[in-house]
Amino acid sequence: MGLIQLVVQIIRAFLNLRKAMSGVDRARVMMQDPVMAAYIRGDYRTAKSLAGDPFLRADMARNLGQFEEAEQGLRTFAQSEKNPKLAALIQSSLGEVLLEQKRYQEAMDCFQASLRLWPERGATYRDVAEVWLRRGDNPQEALRWARLAVEKEKAGPGVTEDTKMLNLGEDLATLAWAVAVHTHDATEVDRLSEEVALPGITPACAKAQVDYHFGKAWVELGDSRKSSLYFELAARTDPNGIWGRAAAAEAVPKA
């Protein structure tokens, strides 16, 4: 599930201005924007109330668990977007909404549509891997797609260096989960965790997603201490978002 809304804004800036901002200027702009500042700290209700962009509103609804509203907004938005890369991001975001509702085949269809529009984007391969992981019926395919995600991310230039680092962090965490499911290699999971290097300004939801997926990896490996540490961190980091809520549910002791 990657930093889609930030990527959308950056791509729009590239298309409209034909130039990139420096990393420092980009960070300053994001923190001065009240919508993005609220989003980064995980205050999705405030971000949604202030957002004028329909894509951003839909994604905030997704983070809040308002899936019907998010789906409707994204499907409407998809009908009017002509730029292939933006259309690919919309399809990916719609797929993530469907994935949260366990509508796995519909989610997969969206991710495949996204890949046709933007085949170089590593994060979409990660999305496909997560479908297989959540379905739980083909760990080999999950591992194959997760490895492809990391390979694509490392090979591509990224929209910006920050988004490349962030997407790669999410890809590595999903790969760790897939490794744990398919090969049960704890040493490799540890190595992958050490490879994650998130950018200075990383939204709460992205941090929590990375921790949640590493938590799932350690569940598969039977290490309740490590899995609990990751789940508790994700729940604290993003209590109002999808990943924090999922982590809190995982951290509840089983009766």
C-alpha positions in Angstrom: 0.0 0.0 0.0 2.6 2.8 -0.5 2.6 6.7 0.0 0.0 7.2 -2.8 -1.4 10.6 -1.9 2.1 12.2 -1.6 3.1 10.6 -4.9 0.0 12.0 -6.6 0.8 15.5 -5.4 4.4 15.2 -6.5 3.5 13.8 -9.9 1.0 16.6 -10.4 3.7 19.1 -9.6 6.0 17.4 -12.1 3.4 17.5 -14.8 2.4 21.1 -14.1 5.7 22.7 -13.3 8.1 20.5 -15.2 10.6 20.6 -12.4 11.3 18.9 -9.1 11.6 20.6 -5.8 14.6 19.9 -3.6 14.2 17.5 -0.7 14.4 20.3 1.8 11.8 22.4 0.0 9.5 19.5 -0.5 9.6 18.6 3.1 8.9 22.2 4.1 6.0 22.5 1.7 4.4 19.3 3.0 4.7 20.3 6.7 3.3 23.8 6.0 0.3 22.3 4.2 -2.3 21.6 6.9 -3.8 18.7 5.0 -0.5 16.9 4.6 0.7 17.8 8.1 -2.5 16.2 9.5 -2.1 13.2 7.3 1.6 12.7 8.2 0.8 12.7 12.0 -2.1 10.3 11.4 -5.0 12.7 12.0 -7.1 11.5 9.1 -10.3 13.1 10.2 -8.8 16.6 10.1 -7.0 15.9 6.9 -10.2 14.7 5.3 -12.2 17.7 6.5 -9.6 20.1 5.0 -8.9 18.2 1.8 -10.3 19.6 -1.4 -8.8 16.9 -3.7 -11.3 14.0 -4.1 -8.5 11.5 -4.2 -7.1 12.7 -0.9 -10.6 12.6 0.6 -11.1 9.1 -0.6 -7.8 7.9 0.8 -8.5 9.5 4.2 -11.8 7.7 4.2 -9.9 4.5 3.6 -7.6 5.1 6.5 -10.6 5.8 8.7 -12.2 2.5 7.6 -14.9 4.2 5.6 -14.6 1.8 2.8 -17.9 2.4 1.0 -17.2 6.1 0.7 -13.6 5.6 -0.4 -14.6 3.1 -3.0 -17.3 5.3 -4.5 -15.0 8.3 -4.6 -12.2 6.4 -6.2 -14.4 4.8 -8.9 -15.8 8.2 -9.8 -12.3 9.7 -9.9 -11.0 6.9 -12.1 -13.6 7.6 -14.8 -12.1 11.1 -15.4 -8.4 10.6 -15.0 -6.5 10.4 -18.4 -2.9 10.5 -17.2 -1.7 6.8 -17.1 0.4 7.1 -14.0 -2.2 8.9 -12.0 -4.8 6.4 -13.3 -2.5 3.6 -12.1 -2.3 5.1 -8.6 -6.1 5.4 -8.5 -6.4 1.7 -9.4 -3.9 0.8 -6.7 -5.7 2.8 -4.1 -9.1 1.3 -5.1 -7.5 -2.2 -4.9 -6.3 -1.4 -1.4 -9.9 -0.5 -0.4 -11.2 -3.7 -1.8 -8.4 -5.7 -0.1 -9.4 -4.4 3.3 -12.9 -5.8 2.6 -11.5 -9.2 1.6 -12.7 -8.8 -1.9 -9.5 -10.4 -3.1 -10.3 -11.0 -6.8 -11.6 -7.5 -7.3 -8.5 -6.1 -5.6 -6.3 -8.3 -7.8 -8.1 -7.0 -10.9 -7.4 -3.4 -9.8 -3.7 -4.1 -9.2 -3.3 -5.8 -12.5 -5.0 -2.8 -14.2 -2.5 -0.6 -12.4 0.4 -2.6 -13.6 -0.7 -2.4 -17.2 -0.8 1.4 -16.8 2.5 1.7 -14.9 4.5 -1.6 -15.1 7.7 -0.1 -13.6 6.0 0.8 -10.2 7.4 -1.6 -7.6 4.7 -0.8 -5.0 2.0 -2.4 -7.1 3.9 -5.7 -7.2 3.9 -5.5 -3.4 0.1 -5.0 -3.5 -0.2 -8.2 -5.5 2.0 -10.0 -3.0 -0.2 -8.9 -0.2 -3.3 -10.3 -1.9 -1.6 -13.7 -1.9 -0.5 -13.3 1.7 -4.0 -12.4 2.9 -5.6 -15.2 0.9 -3.1 -17.6 2.4 -3.4 -20.2 -0.3 -0.2 -19.7 -2.4 2.8 -18.6 -0.4 5.1 -19.2 -3.3 3.3 -16.6 -5.4 3.4 -14.2 -2.5 7.1 -14.6 -2.3 7.6 -14.2 -6.0 5.6 -11.0 -6.2 7.2 -9.6 -3.1 10.7 -10.2 -4.5 9.7 -8.5 -7.8 8.5 -5.5 -5.8 11.9 -5.0 -4.2 13.7 -5.6 -7.5 11.5 -3.1 -9.4 11.9 -0.5 -6.6 15.6 -0.8 -6.5 16.0 -0.7 -10.3 13.7 2.3 -10.9 14.5 6.0 -10.3 11.5 6.6 -8.1 9.3 9.7 -8.3 11.6 11.3 -5.7 14.3 9.8 -3.5 11.9 10.0 -0.4 9.1 8.1 -2.1 11.6 5.5 -3.4 13.0 5.0 0.2 9.5 4.8 1.6 8.1 2.4 -1.0 11.2 0.2 -0.7 10.7 0.0 3.1 7.1 -1.2 2.6 8.3 -3.7 -0.1 11.0 -5.1 2.2 8.5 -5.5 5.1 6.1 -7.4 2.8 8.9 -9.5 1.5 9.8 -10.4 5.1 6.3 -11.6 5.7 6.4 -13.7 2.5 9.8 -15.1 3.4 8.5 -16.1 6.9 5.4 -17.8 5.4 7.2 -19.7 2.6 10.8 -20.4 3.8 10.6 -19.7 7.6 14.0 -18.1 7.4 14.3 -16.0 10.5 17.8 -14.8 9.6 16.5 -13.4 6.3 13.7 -11.6 8.1 16.2 -10.0 10.4 18.4 -9.0 7.5 15.4 -7.4 5.7 14.5 -5.4 8.8 18.0 -4.0 8.9 17.7 -2.9 5.3 14.7 -0.7 5.9 15.6 3.0 5.9 12.5 5.3 5.9 12.9 8.9 5.0 12.9 11.7 7.6 9.3 12.7 7.0 7.4 9.4 6.9 3.6 9.4 7.6 2.4 7.5 10.6 0.4 5.0 8.4 3.6 4.1 6.4 5.6 3.5 9.6 2.8 1.4 11.0 2.4 -0.6 7.8 6.1 -1.6 7.9 5.9 -2.6 11.6 2.7 -4.5 11.1 4.1 -6.6 8.3 7.2 -7.4 10.3 4.9 -8.4 13.1 3.1 -10.8 10.8 6.4 -12.2 9.8 7.4 -13.0 13.4 3.9 -14.5 14.0 4.7 -17.0 11.2 8.0 -17.7 12.8 6.5 -18.4 16.1 8.3 -15.6 18.0 5.6 -13.9 20.1 8.0 -11.5 21.8 9.1 -10.0 18.5 5.7 -10.0 16.9 4.2 -8.2 20.0 6.9 -5.6 19.9 6.2 -4.8 16.3 2.4 -4.8 16.7 2.6 -2.6 19.8 4.8 -0.1 18.0 2.4 0.0 15.0 -0.6 0.5 17.3 1.1 3.4 19.1 2.3 5.0 15.9 -1.0 5.0 14.0 -3.9 4.4 16.4 -6.4 6.1 14.1 -5.4 4.3 10.9 -5.8 0.9 9.2 -2.5 -0.5 10.3 -2.6 0.7 13.8 -6.0 -0.8 14.3 -5.0 -4.1 12.7 -1.9 -4.2 14.9 -3.9 -3.5 18.1 -6.2 -6.4 17.2 -3.2 -8.7 16.7 -1.6 -7.6 20.0 -4.7 -8.6 22.0 -3.8 -11.8 23.9 -5.7 -14.7 22.5 -8.0 -16.4 25.0 
